[in-house]
Amino acid sequence: MIRIAIASLLLVSGCSTNEVTANNKMTQKVVPLDERTIISSLGKYTSLASNLAELENTSPVIVEVTKNNEKQTVIKESEQNSMPTEFYTMSSVTIKDIQKDASSSLKVGDKIEVMENVATDVLIAGEKRTLTFDYYKKMNIGNSYYLYLRNSTSGDNYVLTNAFLSKYPVNKEPTNELFLNETSSTHSLENLDYQDLYEDLYTEILQENK
């Protein structure tokens, strides 16, 4: 089972700084905890799609799905560690429509597992917090999404080909609901640029699927 969809990440939050390796293992450096309920890292990507054509070309699987349920995994090296060394949500989805399947192995009605690099209600220093990358917001159970996927390099699940640029609600959602956010969160300029790109892609995808 693949642990992360990208090669290398740096997690910088109000409570800790963590180096994340290719197998999603973190080395922890504790710094003062703030009141933030969302702890988001800034993804350091080798590459991300810069337009819809690139997103489609780099995605072997493009499907419309409905989320059925989920299983969350949070691992700490010891009880003394306040920050997890590994976290993700494995979401079970049902395929409603197939726009692309390079392997020709999927069919409508199939149930597949999709890994999302986010975990909610994680107990850190006595407080429940959400851990995520680039303020990625996980799929809601019962809702439908367009997903851009590839097979995991290990296990039978799928991963998002272009991280947070790979999941779009079928029913149009307000801009302020597409990503996790809270008033105490600090967004970097790079993060905001990517969110602008996401919104542009979302507009194109909704238009394409009318």
Wavefront OBJ file of the C-alpha trace (Angstrom):
o trace
v 0.000 0.000 0.000
v 1.502 3.325 -0.984
v 1.701 5.838 1.833
v 1.960 9.118 -0.066
v 1.275 10.128 -3.628
v 4.291 12.398 -3.983
v 7.997 12.067 -3.423
v 8.862 14.508 -0.674
v 6.977 16.848 1.679
v 7.818 19.316 4.413
v 5.209 19.727 7.145
v 5.317 23.097 8.859
v 2.651 23.829 11.418
v 2.038 25.760 14.581
v 2.921 22.746 16.699
v 5.764 20.975 14.926
v 8.053 20.720 11.955
v 8.343 17.305 10.361
v 10.420 15.872 7.542
v 8.306 13.406 5.579
v 10.111 10.679 3.672
v 8.954 8.668 0.656
v 7.210 6.107 2.892
v 5.445 8.872 4.815
v 7.652 8.541 7.882
v 8.190 11.798 9.761
v 11.012 12.910 12.011
v 9.624 15.272 14.586
v 10.959 18.592 15.863
v 8.589 19.980 18.474
v 7.976 23.753 18.621
v 5.358 25.701 20.624
v 1.762 24.643 19.991
v -0.762 27.218 18.772
v -4.549 27.157 18.731
v -4.820 25.886 15.178
v -7.260 23.005 14.588
v -5.972 22.364 11.050
v -2.315 21.424 10.646
v -1.396 21.562 6.969
v 1.942 20.969 5.285
v 3.067 22.666 2.119
v 3.690 19.985 -0.510
v 7.052 20.048 -2.292
v 6.163 18.431 -5.600
v 8.474 17.192 -8.322
v 5.767 18.275 -10.763
v 2.063 19.090 -10.928
v -0.250 19.527 -13.887
v -0.462 23.149 -14.989
v -3.595 22.759 -17.136
v -6.443 20.341 -17.805
v -4.689 18.634 -20.718
v -1.702 17.781 -18.507
v -3.989 16.579 -15.726
v -5.768 14.244 -18.138
v -2.580 13.035 -19.833
v -0.885 12.176 -16.534
v -3.922 10.294 -15.187
v -4.349 6.677 -16.373
v -7.797 6.602 -14.748
v -10.460 9.341 -14.832
v -13.739 8.413 -13.173
v -16.860 9.815 -11.575
v -17.450 8.166 -8.211
v -19.598 8.281 -5.096
v -17.910 7.857 -1.729
v -19.322 5.004 0.374
v -17.211 4.885 3.520
v -13.701 5.366 4.822
v -11.047 3.947 7.124
v -8.539 6.255 8.757
v -4.997 5.251 9.741
v -2.890 7.247 12.195
v 0.416 5.849 13.486
v 2.697 7.216 16.194
v 6.124 5.764 16.955
v 5.366 5.912 20.684
v 2.921 7.394 23.154
v 5.478 10.131 23.820
v 5.238 11.372 20.227
v 2.663 14.155 19.920
v 2.718 14.116 16.096
v 1.953 10.960 14.071
v 4.653 9.501 11.837
v 2.036 8.345 9.343
v -1.551 9.264 8.510
v -4.030 8.801 5.668
v -7.679 8.012 4.910
v -8.580 5.098 2.648
v -11.873 5.996 0.969
v -14.116 3.367 -0.595
v -15.898 4.676 -3.694
v -18.269 3.277 -6.307
v -17.592 4.081 -9.963
v -20.544 5.840 -11.651
v -18.876 6.725 -14.956
v -15.547 6.002 -16.644
v -13.977 8.699 -18.799
v -10.565 7.024 -19.096
v -9.143 3.659 -18.092
v -5.751 2.876 -19.595
v -5.866 -0.692 -18.288
v -9.445 -1.372 -19.509
v -9.969 -3.287 -16.259
v -12.620 -1.135 -14.585
v -16.373 -1.100 -15.091
v -19.272 0.998 -13.852
v -20.400 -0.240 -10.454
v -16.938 -1.352 -9.334
v -15.865 -0.409 -5.837
v -12.274 0.813 -5.481
v -10.148 2.201 -2.656
v -8.633 5.681 -2.986
v -6.005 6.982 -0.579
v -6.379 10.568 0.665
v -3.508 12.173 2.592
v -5.637 13.617 5.362
v -6.788 12.549 8.822
v -9.406 14.162 11.050
v -9.945 14.277 14.823
v -6.345 13.283 15.542
v -5.558 13.758 19.233
v -2.455 15.966 19.570
v -1.487 17.496 22.908
v -4.975 16.824 24.205
v -6.749 18.535 21.286
v -8.440 17.030 18.226
v -6.856 18.314 15.022
v -7.003 17.715 11.277
v -3.748 16.748 9.534
v -3.502 17.355 5.808
v -1.350 18.557 2.904
v -1.984 21.888 1.134
v -5.297 22.249 2.991
v -6.659 19.256 1.053
v -10.250 18.468 2.061
v -11.223 14.801 1.962
v -14.258 13.504 0.102
v -17.554 13.462 2.003
v -19.452 10.189 2.345
v -22.456 10.133 -0.011
v -21.084 12.838 -2.325
v -19.900 12.392 -5.918
v -16.547 13.460 -7.362
v -14.470 13.445 -10.527
v -11.176 11.737 -9.707
v -7.877 11.620 -11.615
v -6.083 8.483 -10.498
v -3.310 5.976 -10.967
v -2.693 2.567 -9.438
v -0.764 2.447 -6.202
v 2.779 1.106 -6.554
v 1.918 -1.381 -3.804
v -1.434 -2.771 -2.795
v -4.730 -2.732 -4.645
v -5.728 0.857 -4.019
v -5.509 3.990 -6.162
v -3.820 7.340 -5.490
v -4.451 10.858 -6.779
v -2.112 11.563 -9.710
v -1.660 15.276 -9.021
v -2.324 15.483 -5.290
v -5.039 18.057 -4.458
v -5.533 18.878 -8.180
v -7.039 15.416 -8.705
v -10.422 15.589 -6.911
v -13.421 17.739 -7.912
v -17.004 17.699 -6.549
v -19.589 16.822 -9.222
v -22.060 19.294 -7.721
v -20.541 22.776 -7.799
v -19.347 23.924 -4.397
v -18.518 27.478 -3.249
v -14.858 28.436 -3.527
v -14.474 28.753 0.246
v -15.584 25.122 0.713
v -13.147 23.489 -1.734
v -10.239 23.494 0.747
v -9.932 23.252 4.491
v -9.528 26.630 6.110
v -9.790 28.471 9.383
v -9.119 32.044 10.422
v -5.905 31.164 12.270
v -4.380 29.328 9.299
v -1.533 30.960 7.407
v -1.591 30.331 3.637
v 1.630 30.763 1.700
v 1.643 32.558 -1.639
v 2.556 29.295 -3.366
v -0.419 27.545 -1.782
v -2.799 30.300 -2.889
v -1.434 30.116 -6.444
v -2.204 26.410 -6.559
v -5.682 26.987 -5.170
v -6.299 29.517 -7.950
v -5.180 26.881 -10.468
v -7.547 24.384 -8.844
v -10.468 26.759 -9.232
v -9.632 27.316 -12.918
v -9.435 23.570 -13.530
v -12.672 23.004 -11.624
v -14.497 25.493 -13.847
v -13.198 23.703 -16.968
v -14.084 20.258 -15.636
v -17.635 21.258 -14.739
v -18.060 22.804 -18.207
v -16.653 19.689 -19.864
v -19.043 17.426 -17.963
v -22.253 19.354 -18.576
l 1 2 3 4 5 6 7 8 9 10 11 12 13 14 15 16 17 18 19 20 21 22 23 24 25 26 27 28 29 30 31 32 33 34 35 36 37 38 39 40 41 42 43 44 45 46 47 48 49 50 51 52 53 54 55 56 57 58 59 60 61 62 63 64 65 66 67 68 69 70 71 72 73 74 75 76 77 78 79 80 81 82 83 84 85 86 87 88 89 90 91 92 93 94 95 96 97 98 99 100 101 102 103 104 105 106 107 108 109 110 111 112 113 114 115 116 117 118 119 120 121 122 123 124 125 126 127 128 129 130 131 132 133 134 135 136 137 138 139 140 141 142 143 144 145 146 147 148 149 150 151 152 153 154 155 156 157 158 159 160 161 162 163 164 165 166 167 168 169 170 171 172 173 174 175 176 177 178 179 180 181 182 183 184 185 186 187 188 189 190 191 192 193 194 195 196 197 198 199 200 201 202 203 204 205 206 207 208 209 210
